[in-house]
Structure formats: structure tokens, C-alpha cells
């Protein structure tokens, strides 16, 4: 992982820990956010272009073997069936990581974009990103 991505990851985990009163006390969604943050930030830090949708990002995430393994482990850790696990990861976990990253910002809903697990959004890569 590139150094700026590692620093952003550490910052996000620290912020989440402070918000939740400590990772050990965090609920399951916060635990998945903390778990998946390094993989998401690693892929996010390597993106080129200006904008992407959540489903497009997940598609790219799944092309990286380490990120795909982390994604699949996050689904497993949720502990429900695959559909409900993907609803949590696509709709809560990944968007929260993107929002907190400092690398991307929410740019609106992606009307017409297909994602059977969540309401897809547009994300814009920040020009002043770390």
C-alpha cells in the first residue's frame, strides 16, 4: 500500500475508534468498516479519472486479489446470507469508507446505475487528495 493511502487508512481507523469509543466496542458495521478500510483505500489511491459509481468501484475492487479476499471476508463476517451481507457492504461499509477517505467525495445518486444491493452513488476523486 502506498504511504499516503496507509496514512489515510490510519487516520480513518483512528477517527472511527474515537467515534465508537474504541474498536472493541464498535458495532458490527463499524468493525467491517475498520476491517475493509485498508483494502478500499489501497484500491482508491490507485484510481485514475475523475468520477465513478459505487458499483464501478466495487467492480474494480474485485479485480485486486487482496481486496477481493478482504471483501469476501467482510461478507462472511457479517454472518447473514450473501444478499443481506452485500446490502450492508455495498450500502453502508464501502460508502462510509469512501466518504471518510479524503480521497473521494459524494457527488450524488447514480440514477439508472444497477446495484441490486444498495442505492448507487456517484463519487468524485478530490483534486486535493492526499
N, C-alpha and C positions, 0 to 999 in steps of 0.2 A: 504494500500500500504506500502511495506517495506520502511524503511528510505532511503537506497541507491537509490531505484527507485524514491522516492519523490525528492531527491536532484538532480538526473539526469533530472527529469522532469522539475524542476525549472530552471536548467541550460539551457536546450533546449529552453524553453519558453523565457528566458532572451536573449539568442542568437538570436532567431527569432525576438524578439521585436527590438533589436538593428539593425539587418539587414534590417528590414522593416520600420524603423523609428517610431515604435510604433505599437502595435497590432491593434489599431483603424484604422490605415492607410494601413494595410496589405490587399492584395487581397484575394479573396475567398479561394484559395488553402492554403495560409498561415493561414487563420482563421481556416480551417479544420485541418491543422497540429497542431495548438495550442489546438484545442478542443480535438482531438483524442490522443494527446501525453500521457496524464496520463493513459489512458486505455491500450495503446500499451506498455508503459514502465512497467506497473504493470504485464502484462502477460509475457513480455520479461524477466523480472527479475526472473521469476519463472521457466523458461525453463531449461530443463536438456539436456544433449547431447552436440554435437559439431557443427552440421550444420543442416540447414533447408532451405526449399524454401519459397518464398513469399506465394504461395498458402497453403503450410502446416502451416505456421504461421497464416494465416487468418482462417484456419480451427480450429486451437487451440483457437485463439482469440474468435471465435464464440461459444465456449463451456463455456466461462465465462459469466454469465448473465449480469453483469455490462458492460463488454467490448462489448458484443453483442448489448446492448442497445445504447452504445456510437457509435458503428459502424453504426447501423441503423439510428441514429440521424444524423450522418455525411452524409449519403446518402441523407436523407431528406433535410438537409441544402444546399446541392449542388443545388437543385432546378430543375434539369432536370429529364428525365426518369431514371429508375433504371440502365439500361445498361450504359448510359453515366456517371452517378454518380459512379458506380463501376469502370469504367475506370479511373476516377480521383483518387478515394480512393486506388485502387489496384496498379495503375501505378505511382502515384505521392505522395500521402499523406503518406501511410504506408512505402514505401521505404525511403522517406525523414526522417521520424521519426527513422527508423532503422539505417540509415546512421549517424544521429546526436546523437544517443543514447549513444555511448561509450561502449555499451554492445555487439553490433554485428557489423560485417564489411562485406561489399560486397565481395563475393567470386567468382563471375562470373555468366554468364547466365545459366539458368537451361533448357538446350535443352531437349525437349521431355516431359517436365512438362506441364500439361494442365492448362491454365488460359485464359478463353475467354475474359478477360478484360484488360490484360497487358502482357508484356514480363516478364515471371517469372525469378527470380534470386535465386542463392544460397547465403546464409548468414552464416557466421561463428561466433559462440559465442567467444568473445575475452577472452583469458585466464587471462588477467589483468583487467577484467571488474570491475566496482565499486561494 
